[in-house]
Amino acid sequence: MVEIPGNLFPRRLDKQLPLATKAQGVFIEDENQKQYMDASGGAVVVNAGHGREKIARAVYDQILSHDYIHPSMFTTHPVEELATCLAQKAPGDINRFYFLSGGSEANEAAIKLARQIHIENGNSTKYRLIGRWKSYHGLTLGSLAAMGRTGFKTPFAPLLKEGLHIPAPYCYRCSFGLQYPSCKLRCALALDEMIENAGPETISAFIAETIPGATIAACLPPKDYLKVIQEICNHHKVLLILDEVMCGMGRTGEWFACDHFDIVPDIVTLGKGLAGGVIALSAFGVRETHFNAIKNNSGNFMHGGTFSHHPVAAAGGLALIEILEQEKLVQRVKSKGEKLGRLLEENLLPLPQVGDVRGKGFMWGIELVQDKKTKIPFNRSLKTVEGIWELLFEKGYLVYKSTGLAGVDGDAIVIAPTYIISDDQMEMLVKAIKAAIIEFFDS
């Protein structure tokens, strides 16, 4: 293990990382002036590109105007305006937005909100949460209990309130050994089965990523999957929480990913790209009827946070939305995302180790397998995706790793570039990924 310099407790303890000194547009530069194309937006965060002056100035001006204002004492223009902007873009009557710092916080707050909504409506026996296996909702204890990524949960299992989980809509590796559409969405019907078996009177909410991101590498659910899920939730008076921390804010070619499926969840969570990655900001949005249930009964959501409703973060979010609107970047993601998908499919699917290419907009997954017919994954001990990632890193390309797609084994690469990536840069990226995969398996 490399000795850690200084006093930082870093994210990586097994290696010394290069020092980033500059980031502009699609590129990050290190202390040796080496440039890296940011083809994953970090952790699928940076959407409008690095170094946006408009966001920097908005944050700067807000700090000089009024910086920390406690939300139980005052409201502020940036917070009010950002909520209005999001409500205008959100589906249905999702009209109320509550701002926090990170996606884990937003999901944890959404889980608590669902519980309180049931209490206000006289359904106090509804307290249990259902999630999906192979999901990711954050690393605080509540969101960790909700998620279905086993490797992250196991070390902390004694600390967690055990949740209920159903299989993900992962058609490439169907848990039921079926094929869509003849499967009749067995994975969605599993929710009804779980609710019935656990007791409908005990189930508060079902939480799911609208389009799963890193854990099963941008695996788009069938078009009618979420409609069936919502029908089941409505039937049992279970609230639907859609996690759009990764796939929201235009990442899939719509402001809200649930717009692809023509549904309106009860609660939706946002984060990551909500302020373009410039400043920590997340949110949940909730339907007006649920907001009123709390307002007209107890009067307050039993939640809080020192940095909730922060005007400086909200100013950054407003500036990000202005950029996305003025430069029509969400529309660009929709059109250019189709081109990126075609490039990935045409160049990578013919490779013997690429089992699947899937995604939407500027969020794509490339699943790697030993055998394309049997879909046998690579053993995790081989660290396949880590090896390919290192080759790409050396060549100056940043992608995101996905592991544990098939039990504890399995590897995939996630591509999630900034919305301003050019056609030439997309072609360079795909060629580099192809070359790295070939080099890794030929070595």
Residue pairs with C-beta under 8 A, 6 or more apart in sequence:
1 13
1 14
2 14
2 15
2 16
4 10
4 13
4 16
5 16
10 17
18 30
18 31
18 32
18 34
19 30
19 31
20 28
20 29
20 30
21 29
21 30
21 31
22 28
22 29
23 29
23 38
23 50
23 51
24 49
24 50
24 51
25 49
25 50
25 51
25 418
25 420
26 37
26 38
26 49
26 50
26 417
26 418
26 420
26 421
26 422
26 425
27 35
27 36
27 37
27 38
27 50
28 35
28 36
28 38
28 50
28 398
29 35
29 36
30 36
34 396
35 396
36 393
36 396
36 397
36 398
37 396
37 397
37 398
37 417
37 425
37 428
37 429
38 46
38 50
38 398
38 417
38 418
39 397
39 398
39 399
39 415
39 416
39 417
39 421
39 429
40 398
40 399
40 400
40 414
40 415
40 416
40 417
41 47
41 273
41 277
41 416
41 417
41 418
42 277
42 398
43 214
43 272
43 400
44 213
44 214
44 246
44 251
44 272
44 273
44 363
44 400
44 414
44 416
45 272
45 273
45 277
46 273
46 276
46 277
46 418
47 249
47 250
47 251
47 273
47 276
47 277
47 320
47 324
47 329
47 418
47 419
48 55
48 276
48 320
48 323
48 324
48 327
48 329
48 418
48 419
48 420
49 418
49 419
49 420
50 418
52 276
52 278
52 319
52 320
52 323
54 319
54 322
54 323
55 275
55 276
55 278
55 279
55 316
55 319
55 320
55 323
56 278
57 319
58 315
58 316
58 318
58 319
59 278
59 279
59 312
59 315
59 316
59 319
61 315
62 78
62 311
62 312
62 315
63 312
66 76
66 311
67 311
67 312
68 310
68 312
69 76
69 311
71 79
71 308
71 309
72 304
75 309
76 309
76 311
76 314
77 311
78 311
78 312
78 314
78 315
78 317
78 318
79 99
79 309
79 310
79 311
79 314
81 314
81 318
82 97
82 99
82 314
82 317
82 318
82 321
83 96
83 97
83 99
85 318
85 321
86 97
86 270
86 283
86 285
87 94
87 95
87 96
87 97
87 285
89 255
89 256
90 255
90 256
90 268
90 285
91 256
91 258
91 259
91 263
91 264
92 264
92 287
93 264
93 287
93 288
93 289
94 264
94 265
94 268
94 285
94 286
94 287
94 288
95 285
95 287
95 288
95 291
96 285
96 286
96 287
96 288
96 291
97 283
97 284
97 285
97 286
98 109
98 283
98 284
98 285
98 286
98 301
98 303
98 308
98 309
99 281
99 282
99 283
99 308
99 309
99 310
99 313
99 314
100 106
100 109
100 281
100 282
100 283
100 284
100 305
100 307
100 308
101 280
101 281
101 282
101 305
101 307
101 308
101 310
101 313
102 138
102 271
102 280
102 282
103 137
103 138
103 243
103 245
103 246
103 269
103 271
103 272
103 282
104 137
104 138
104 139
104 140
104 143
105 138
105 140
105 282
105 305
106 245
106 269
106 270
106 271
106 282
106 283
106 284
107 137
107 138
107 142
107 143
107 146
107 207
107 241
107 243
107 245
107 269
108 138
108 140
108 142
108 143
109 284
109 303
110 205
110 207
110 241
110 267
110 269
110 284
111 129
111 142
111 143
111 146
111 204
111 205
111 207
111 241
112 142
112 301
112 302
112 303
113 267
113 284
113 286
113 290
113 301
113 303
114 129
114 204
114 205
114 239
114 241
114 266
114 267
115 126
115 127
115 204
115 205
116 294
116 298
116 301
116 302
117 239
117 266
117 290
117 293
117 294
118 124
118 126
118 127
118 204
118 239
119 298
120 293
120 294
120 297
120 298
121 293
123 201
123 237
125 201
125 202
126 201
126 202
126 203
126 204
126 237
126 238
127 202
127 204
128 163
128 164
128 198
128 202
128 203
128 204
129 145
129 146
129 163
129 164
129 203
129 204
129 205
129 206
129 207
130 163
130 164
130 165
130 166
130 191
130 194
130 195
130 198
130 203
130 205
130 206
130 207
130 238
131 137
131 146
131 147
131 148
131 163
131 164
131 165
131 166
131 206
131 207
131 208
132 148
132 165
132 166
132 167
132 168
132 208
132 209
133 148
133 150
133 165
133 166
133 167
133 168
133 175
134 148
134 149
134 168
134 170
134 212
134 215
134 216
134 404
134 405
135 146
135 147
135 148
135 149
135 165
135 168
135 207
135 208
135 209
135 212
135 215
135 243
136 147
136 149
136 152
136 209
136 212
136 213
136 214
136 215
137 143
137 144
137 146
137 147
137 207
137 209
137 243
137 245
138 144
138 147
138 245
139 152
141 156
141 159
141 160
142 161
144 152
144 153
144 156
144 160
145 153
145 160
145 161
145 162
145 163
146 163
146 207
147 153
148 165
148 168
148 215
149 215
149 404
150 404
150 408
151 403
151 404
151 408
153 160
164 194
164 198
166 187
166 190
166 191
166 193
166 194
167 175
167 176
167 187
167 190
168 175
168 187
168 212
168 216
168 219
169 185
169 187
169 188
169 219
169 221
169 222
169 225
170 187
170 212
170 216
170 219
171 179
171 180
171 219
171 222
172 219
172 355
172 356
172 358
172 367
172 375
173 375
173 405
173 406
174 180
174 183
174 186
174 187
175 187
176 183
176 186
176 187
178 186
180 222
181 222
185 222
185 224
185 225
185 228
187 225
188 225
188 228
188 229
188 232
189 228
189 232
191 206
191 229
191 232
191 233
192 232
192 235
192 236
195 203
195 232
195 236
195 238
200 236
200 237
200 238
203 236
203 238
204 238
204 239
205 238
205 239
205 240
205 241
205 266
205 267
206 229
206 233
206 238
206 239
206 240
206 241
207 241
207 242
207 243
208 229
208 240
208 241
208 242
208 243
209 242
209 243
209 244
209 246
209 247
210 226
210 242
210 243
210 244
210 247
210 248
210 256
210 257
210 258
210 260
210 261
211 218
211 219
211 220
211 221
211 247
211 252
211 257
211 260
211 360
211 363
212 218
212 219
212 221
213 246
213 247
213 363
213 414
214 246
214 400
214 402
214 414
215 402
215 404
215 405
216 365
216 402
216 405
216 412
217 358
217 365
217 366
217 367
217 402
217 405
217 412
217 413
217 414
218 358
218 359
218 360
218 363
218 364
218 365
218 414
218 416
219 358
219 365
220 358
220 359
220 360
221 261
223 260
223 261
224 261
225 261
226 242
226 258
226 261
226 263
227 261
227 262
227 263
229 240
230 240
230 263
230 265
232 238
233 239
233 240
233 266
239 266
239 267
239 290
240 263
240 265
240 266
240 267
241 265
241 266
241 267
241 268
241 269
242 257
242 258
242 265
242 267
242 268
242 269
243 269
244 256
244 257
244 258
244 268
244 269
244 270
245 269
245 270
245 271
245 272
245 282
246 271
246 272
246 363
247 257
247 360
247 363
248 255
248 256
248 257
248 268
248 270
248 271
248 272
248 273
248 274
249 255
249 270
249 272
249 273
249 274
249 320
249 324
250 273
250 324
250 329
250 330
250 333
250 361
250 419
251 257
251 273
251 333
251 361
251 362
251 363
251 416
252 260
252 333
252 337
252 360
252 361
252 362
252 363
253 260
253 330
253 331
253 333
253 334
253 337
253 360
253 361
253 362
254 260
254 330
254 334
254 361
255 330
256 268
257 360
258 264
258 265
258 268
260 360
264 287
266 286
266 287
266 290
267 284
267 285
267 286
267 287
267 290
268 284
268 285
269 282
269 283
269 284
269 285
270 282
270 283
270 284
270 285
271 281
271 282
271 283
272 282
273 320
274 281
274 282
274 283
274 317
274 320
275 281
275 313
275 316
275 317
275 319
275 320
276 316
276 320
276 323
278 316
278 320
279 312
279 313
279 316
280 307
280 313
281 310
281 313
281 314
281 316
281 317
294 300
294 301
307 313
323 329
324 330
324 419
327 420
329 419
329 420
330 419
332 419
333 361
333 362
333 419
334 361
336 362
336 421
336 423
336 426
337 359
337 360
337 361
337 362
339 423
339 426
340 362
340 364
340 415
340 417
340 426
340 430
341 357
341 359
341 364
343 426
343 427
343 430
344 357
344 359
344 364
344 366
344 415
344 430
344 433
345 357
347 430
347 431
347 433
347 434
348 354
348 357
348 366
348 430
348 433
348 434
348 437
349 357
351 434
351 437
351 438
352 372
353 368
353 369
353 370
353 437
353 441
354 366
354 367
354 368
354 369
354 372
354 437
355 367
355 368
355 369
355 372
355 375
356 365
356 366
356 367
357 364
357 365
357 366
357 367
358 364
358 365
358 367
359 365
359 415
362 415
362 416
362 417
362 418
362 419
362 421
363 414
363 415
363 416
364 414
364 415
364 416
365 402
365 412
365 413
365 414
365 415
366 412
366 413
366 414
366 415
366 433
367 405
367 410
367 411
367 412
368 377
368 378
368 384
368 385
368 388
368 411
368 412
368 413
368 437
369 375
369 376
369 377
369 378
370 376
370 377
370 378
375 406
377 405
377 406
377 409
377 410
377 411
378 384
378 409
378 410
378 411
379 409
380 403
380 404
380 408
380 409
380 410
380 411
384 411
384 440
385 401
385 402
385 403
385 411
385 412
385 413
386 401
387 440
388 413
388 436
388 437
388 440
389 399
389 401
389 413
391 436
391 439
391 440
392 398
392 399
392 432
392 433
392 436
395 432
395 435
395 436
397 429
397 432
397 433
397 436
399 413
399 414
399 415
399 433
400 413
400 414
400 415
400 416
401 411
401 412
401 413
401 414
402 411
402 412
402 413
402 414
403 410
403 411
403 412
404 410
405 411
405 412
413 433
415 429
415 433
417 425
417 426
417 429
421 429
